[in-house]
């Protein structure tokens, strides 16, 4: 049996040379060389946190491991194939192992990234420990090859308070290898929970074929990504159906089945959630938050917020 020891963990505060990284990624780090000449314990991508403050970057077509893209401040664009997704500081985006990604930061806005590239096969081993029985794991022993691979949809996921804390703890890591790997493990556990939740939603969709349910969920996720990324826009049913490449009422039926609410209810919940985050984490005036979230005035926003939460925005502070 082969030994997979992908526990090397590094925090970078500047992006490695792009051409060097592309070459290393395409060969799965066969020479076991990390940036600045450090020697890795094994071949394959190591576990890396890219915590970089930048006002502009364009890093194209990199073959990555399972990766989480997020930002402490600002926003970025992540390209996977023809899909381009805006990632702000309230969501994260996932790419899967062996997918090629492009990361772009607009020069008009300063951004601090908090992107995690999970060590190649490392995530698979974590998934294996959470899905196999204790008896099976004991029989396999320490030296084993991965049996399964974690894959998520290329979509935006909302960041929870616990995930935010984990990301900040990894960002501020001071070289405590044991603590770092435990925090990395906890982040993976949250991603696995997201993947399981996606599978549950897919199972509710009306199709005999698993591939069809997966494709429907992918299309619906394009619509939710648009909602998350454009809270200031006036969104119509026609817009969301077009983004999902579905007829309008077919989209409406599938969306209600998948998420248990109408698109309008979903949009309202997203706006209320983002408003709460802005009220707690920024000093923006209520009027400015209302404008940022697409409300015609602060009074309309305040009434809706009170109807949904039982408190006015001013009371949150």
C-alpha positions in Angstrom: 0.0 0.0 0.0 1.0 3.6 -0.6 1.5 6.2 2.1 -0.2 9.6 1.7 1.1 12.1 4.1 -0.2 15.5 3.1 0.0 17.3 6.4 2.5 20.0 5.3 0.7 23.3 5.8 1.8 26.7 4.6 0.3 30.2 4.9 1.4 32.5 2.0 1.0 36.3 2.1 2.0 36.7 -1.5 1.1 34.7 -4.6 3.9 32.3 -5.8 5.3 32.9 -9.3 2.4 31.9 -11.6 4.4 29.9 -14.2 6.2 28.0 -11.5 2.9 27.1 -9.8 1.3 26.0 -13.1 4.3 23.7 -13.8 4.2 22.3 -10.3 0.4 21.8 -10.3 0.4 20.0 -13.7 3.0 17.6 -12.5 1.4 17.2 -9.0 4.5 18.5 -7.3 6.5 15.4 -8.4 9.8 17.0 -7.4 8.4 17.7 -3.9 9.5 21.3 -4.1 7.4 24.1 -2.5 7.8 27.8 -3.1 11.2 29.2 -2.0 12.7 25.7 -2.3 11.1 24.0 0.8 10.9 20.2 0.6 7.5 18.7 0.8 6.9 15.4 2.7 5.2 13.9 -0.3 4.3 14.6 -3.9 0.9 16.2 -4.7 -0.5 19.6 -3.7 0.3 20.6 -0.1 -2.3 22.3 2.1 -2.0 26.0 1.5 -3.7 29.1 2.8 -3.3 32.1 0.4 -3.9 35.2 2.6 -2.8 38.0 0.3 -3.7 41.7 0.3 -3.9 42.8 -3.3 -5.4 45.5 -5.4 -5.1 43.6 -8.7 -4.3 40.0 -9.8 -5.1 37.7 -12.6 -3.9 34.1 -12.1 -5.3 32.0 -15.0 -5.8 28.3 -15.7 -4.3 26.7 -12.7 -4.9 23.0 -12.1 -5.9 22.9 -8.4 -6.8 20.5 -5.6 -10.1 20.8 -3.7 -10.1 24.6 -3.0 -12.1 27.1 -1.1 -12.1 30.7 -2.3 -13.1 33.4 0.2 -12.1 37.0 1.1 -11.6 38.8 4.4 -12.4 42.1 2.7 -13.3 43.0 -0.9 -14.3 40.6 -3.6 -12.8 38.4 -6.3 -13.9 36.6 -9.4 -13.3 32.8 -9.8 -13.5 31.2 -13.2 -14.3 27.5 -13.6 -14.7 26.7 -17.3 -17.3 29.1 -18.7 -18.7 29.9 -15.2 -17.5 33.2 -13.6 -18.6 33.8 -10.0 -18.2 36.9 -7.9 -17.1 36.1 -4.3 -17.5 38.7 -1.7 -16.8 38.6 2.1 -20.0 36.9 3.0 -19.7 33.8 0.8 -17.2 31.2 -0.4 -16.8 29.3 -3.6 -15.5 25.8 -4.2 -13.6 24.2 -7.0 -12.8 20.5 -7.0 -9.7 18.5 -7.4 -8.2 18.6 -10.9 -10.4 21.4 -12.0 -8.6 24.4 -13.6 -9.4 27.7 -12.0 -8.7 31.4 -12.7 -8.6 33.9 -9.9 -9.1 37.6 -10.7 -9.2 40.7 -8.4 -10.4 43.9 -9.9 -7.9 46.8 -9.7 -10.6 49.2 -8.5 -11.0 47.5 -5.1 -8.5 46.3 -2.5 -9.0 42.7 -1.5 -7.6 40.4 1.2 -8.0 36.8 0.1 -8.4 33.8 2.4 -8.2 30.9 -0.1 -7.5 27.4 1.0 -6.1 24.7 -1.2 -6.5 21.3 0.6 -3.6 18.9 0.2 -4.0 16.4 -2.6 -5.8 13.3 -1.3 -5.9 14.9 2.2 -9.6 15.8 1.8 -10.3 12.3 0.5 -8.8 10.7 3.7 -10.9 13.0 5.9 -14.0 12.0 4.0 -13.1 8.3 4.3 -12.8 8.6 8.1 -16.3 10.1 8.3 -18.0 7.6 6.0 -16.4 4.2 6.7 -17.1 2.2 9.8 -14.6 2.1 12.7 -14.1 -1.6 12.0 -13.2 -0.9 8.4 -10.8 1.8 9.3 -9.1 -0.3 11.9 -8.7 -3.2 9.4 -7.2 -0.8 6.9 -4.6 0.5 9.4 -2.5 3.6 8.9 -1.1 2.9 5.5 -3.9 3.1 3.0 -4.9 4.6 -0.3 -7.9 7.0 -0.7 -11.2 5.2 -1.4 -13.4 8.2 -2.2 -13.2 11.8 -3.4 -15.0 14.8 -2.0 -16.8 16.8 -4.7 -19.0 19.8 -4.3 -20.9 21.9 -6.8 -19.1 25.0 -8.2 -21.3 27.5 -6.4 -21.5 30.1 -3.7 -22.1 28.9 -0.2 -23.0 31.2 2.7 -20.3 31.6 5.4 -21.4 30.7 8.9 -20.0 32.3 12.0 -18.1 29.1 12.9 -16.5 29.0 9.5 -15.5 32.6 9.7 -13.7 31.9 13.0 -11.9 29.0 11.5 -10.7 31.0 8.5 -9.4 33.8 10.7 -7.6 31.3 12.9 -5.9 29.7 9.9 -5.0 33.1 8.5 -3.3 34.1 11.7 -1.6 30.8 12.1 1.8 31.0 13.9 3.3 27.7 12.8 1.6 25.3 15.4 1.3 22.3 13.0 -1.0 20.3 15.3 -3.5 23.2 15.8 -3.3 24.1 12.0 -4.2 20.6 10.9 -7.1 20.4 13.4 -8.5 23.7 12.1 -8.1 22.6 8.5 -9.9 19.3 9.4 -12.8 21.4 10.9 -13.1 23.4 7.7 -13.3 20.2 5.7 -16.0 18.8 8.0 -18.1 21.9 7.2 -17.6 21.4 3.5 -18.6 17.7 3.8 -21.8 18.9 5.6 -22.5 21.3 2.7 -22.0 18.4 0.2 -24.4 16.2 2.1 -27.0 19.0 2.2 -26.6 19.4 -1.6 -27.3 15.7 -2.1 -30.4 15.9 0.1 -31.8 18.7 -2.1 -30.9 16.8 -5.3 -32.9 13.8 -3.9 -36.1 16.0 -3.7 -36.0 16.9 -7.4 -38.4 15.1 -9.8 -36.3 12.8 -11.9 -35.5 9.1 -12.0 -31.9 9.7 -13.2 -29.3 10.9 -10.7 -27.5 12.8 -13.5 -30.6 14.7 -14.3 -31.2 15.8 -10.7 -27.6 16.9 -10.4 -27.9 18.9 -13.6 -31.1 20.6 -12.4 -29.4 21.5 -9.1 -26.5 22.9 -11.0 -28.8 25.2 -13.0 -30.7 26.3 -9.9 -27.4 27.1 -8.2 -26.5 29.4 -11.1 -29.7 31.3 -10.1 -28.9 31.4 -6.4 -25.3 32.6 -7.2 -26.8 35.5 -9.1 -29.1 36.3 -6.2 -26.2 36.2 -3.7 -23.9 38.4 -6.0 -26.5 41.0 -7.0 -28.6 41.9 -3.9 -28.9 45.5 -5.2 -30.6 44.4 -8.5 -34.3 44.2 -9.1 -34.6 40.5 -10.0 -37.4 39.1 -12.1 -38.6 35.5 -12.5 -37.7 35.8 -16.2 -34.1 36.8 -15.2 -33.6 33.8 -13.0 -35.2 31.3 -15.4 -32.9 32.6 -18.2 -29.8 32.3 -16.0 -30.9 28.7 -15.2 -31.6 27.9 -18.9 -35.1 26.8 -17.9 -38.6 27.9 -18.9 -40.1 30.4 -16.4 -42.7 28.2 -14.7 -40.6 25.1 -14.9 -37.9 27.0 -13.0 -40.5 28.2 -10.5 -41.7 24.7 -9.8 -38.2 23.3 -9.4 -37.0 26.1 -7.3 -39.8 25.7 -4.8 -39.2 22.0 -4.7 -35.5 22.3 -4.1 -35.5 25.1 -1.5 -38.9 25.0 0.0 -39.6 28.6 -0.8 -40.4 30.8 -3.8 -37.6 32.8 -5.5 -39.1 36.0 -4.0 -39.0 34.6 -0.5 -35.4 33.4 -1.1 -34.3 36.9 -2.3 -35.9 38.5 0.7 -34.2 36.1 3.1 -30.8 36.8 1.4 -31.3 40.6 1.7 -32.3 40.3 5.4 -29.3 38.1 6.1 -26.9 40.4 4.3 -28.4 43.5 6.0 -27.9 41.9 9.4 -24.3 41.2 8.6 -23.7 44.8 7.5 -25.5 46.1 10.6 -23.3 44.1 12.9 -19.9 44.3 11.1 -19.9 47.8 9.6 -20.7 51.4 10.6 -22.7 52.0 7.4 -25.8 54.1 8.0 -29.2 52.3 7.6 -29.9 54.4 4.5 -26.6 53.3 2.9 -27.4 49.6 3.6 -30.9 50.0 2.2 -29.4 51.4 -1.0 -26.7 48.7 -1.2 -29.4 46.0 -1.0 -31.6 47.6 -3.7 -34.4 49.1 -1.5 -36.0 52.3 -2.9 -35.6 54.0 0.5 -34.7 53.3 4.1 -38.3 53.3 5.3 -39.2 50.4 3.0 -36.2 48.6 4.2 -36.9 49.2 7.9 -40.5 48.0 7.6 -39.5 44.8 5.8 -36.7 44.2 8.3 -39.1 44.6 11.2 -41.8 42.4 9.6 -39.2 39.6 9.1 -37.2 39.8 12.4 -39.4 41.7 14.9 -36.8 44.4 15.3 -35.9 47.6 13.4 -32.4 47.9 11.9 -31.4 50.6 14.4 -32.2 48.1 17.2 -29.6 45.6 15.9 -26.9 48.1 16.9 
